């Protein structure tokens, strides 16, 4: 399973990667602060699961737009948004994307385990 963790904050990214590794120790995990780097890696190597924040610092839609671009690379990518926002703030857009789930910051290992147990698409 190839998992991408994308967050602009180095501390948040390090914490997310550590917790994902605890949940999925056999997965190949890429941690990126830059969405363009993640997209480039996904084009070259594939991506089964994307954990990304909705607000990447530029605009409130930046993370949504990035996730949509990742879906173009792999229409069956499992998307889990990690966010400090209320789910309802972006509910309509997110529902239309058919994502796998949400994890509210600060997230816990148990939340990630729950989301990985309900992935929308089978991940290898």
C-alpha positions as CSV (number, residue, x, y, z in Angstrom):
1,X,0.0,0.0,0.0
2,X,1.3,3.4,-1.0
3,X,0.2,6.2,1.3
4,X,0.9,9.9,0.9
5,X,0.7,12.3,3.8
6,X,0.6,15.9,2.7
7,X,0.7,18.8,5.1
8,X,2.4,22.2,4.9
9,X,3.4,22.2,8.6
10,X,6.6,20.2,9.2
11,X,5.5,19.3,12.8
12,X,2.0,18.2,11.7
13,X,3.4,16.2,8.8
14,X,5.9,14.4,11.1
15,X,3.2,13.6,13.6
16,X,0.8,12.4,10.8
17,X,3.5,10.2,9.3
18,X,4.4,8.7,12.6
19,X,0.8,7.8,13.4
20,X,0.1,6.4,10.0
21,X,3.2,4.2,10.3
22,X,1.9,2.9,13.6
23,X,-1.4,2.0,12.0
24,X,0.1,0.7,8.7
25,X,3.6,-0.5,9.5
26,X,4.1,-2.4,6.2
27,X,2.9,0.5,4.0
28,X,5.2,2.6,1.8
29,X,4.6,6.1,3.2
30,X,5.6,9.4,1.4
31,X,5.5,12.6,3.5
32,X,5.4,15.8,1.5
33,X,5.0,19.4,2.4
34,X,4.5,20.4,-1.2
35,X,1.5,19.2,-3.2
36,X,3.4,19.4,-6.5
37,X,6.0,17.0,-5.2
38,X,3.3,14.6,-4.1
39,X,1.6,14.8,-7.5
40,X,4.9,14.1,-9.2
41,X,5.7,11.1,-7.0
42,X,2.2,9.7,-7.5
43,X,2.4,10.0,-11.3
44,X,5.7,8.1,-11.2
45,X,4.9,5.5,-8.4
46,X,1.1,5.5,-7.8
47,X,-0.9,6.4,-4.7
48,X,-3.5,4.2,-2.9
49,X,-4.3,6.5,0.0
50,X,-3.9,10.3,0.4
51,X,-4.1,12.0,3.7
52,X,-4.1,15.7,3.2
53,X,-5.2,18.9,4.9
54,X,-8.0,20.9,3.3
55,X,-6.5,24.3,4.1
56,X,-2.9,24.3,2.9
57,X,-2.2,27.9,3.8
58,X,-2.8,29.4,0.4
59,X,-6.6,29.2,0.3
60,X,-9.3,27.2,2.0
61,X,-9.8,25.3,-1.3
62,X,-6.1,24.5,-2.0
63,X,-6.3,21.1,-0.4
64,X,-9.6,20.2,-2.1
65,X,-8.1,21.2,-5.5
66,X,-5.0,19.2,-4.8
67,X,-7.1,16.1,-3.9
68,X,-9.0,16.5,-7.1
69,X,-5.8,16.6,-9.1
70,X,-4.7,13.4,-7.3
71,X,-8.0,11.8,-8.3
72,X,-7.2,12.5,-11.9
73,X,-3.9,10.5,-11.5
74,X,-5.7,7.7,-9.8
75,X,-9.6,7.8,-9.8
76,X,-9.6,5.1,-7.1
77,X,-7.3,6.9,-4.6
78,X,-8.7,6.8,-1.1
79,X,-8.8,10.4,0.2
80,X,-8.8,11.1,3.9
81,X,-8.8,14.8,4.8
82,X,-7.0,15.8,8.0
83,X,-8.4,19.1,9.0
84,X,-9.0,21.6,11.8
85,X,-12.1,22.7,10.0
86,X,-15.6,21.5,10.6
87,X,-16.6,18.8,8.2
88,X,-19.7,20.8,7.3
89,X,-17.8,23.8,6.1
90,X,-16.8,21.8,3.0
91,X,-19.4,19.1,3.0
92,X,-20.9,19.6,-0.4
93,X,-17.6,19.7,-2.2
94,X,-16.2,16.7,-0.3
95,X,-19.3,14.6,-0.8
96,X,-19.1,15.2,-4.5
97,X,-15.5,13.9,-4.5
98,X,-16.6,10.6,-2.9
99,X,-13.7,10.6,-0.4
100,X,-13.0,7.9,2.2
101,X,-13.2,10.1,5.4
102,X,-12.2,12.9,7.7
103,X,-9.8,13.1,10.7
104,X,-10.1,16.2,12.8
105,X,-6.9,17.7,14.1
106,X,-5.4,17.0,16.6
107,X,-5.8,13.4,15.4
108,X,-5.2,10.3,17.3
109,X,-4.0,6.9,16.2
110,X,-7.5,5.4,16.9
111,X,-9.1,7.9,14.5
112,X,-6.6,6.9,11.7
113,X,-7.2,3.2,12.4
114,X,-11.0,3.7,12.0
115,X,-10.5,5.6,8.7
116,X,-8.2,2.9,7.3
117,X,-10.7,0.2,8.2
118,X,-13.3,2.0,6.0
119,X,-11.4,2.8,2.9
120,X,-13.6,3.3,-0.2
121,X,-11.3,1.4,-2.6
122,X,-9.2,-1.7,-1.9
123,X,-5.6,-0.7,-1.4
124,X,-2.8,-3.2,-2.0
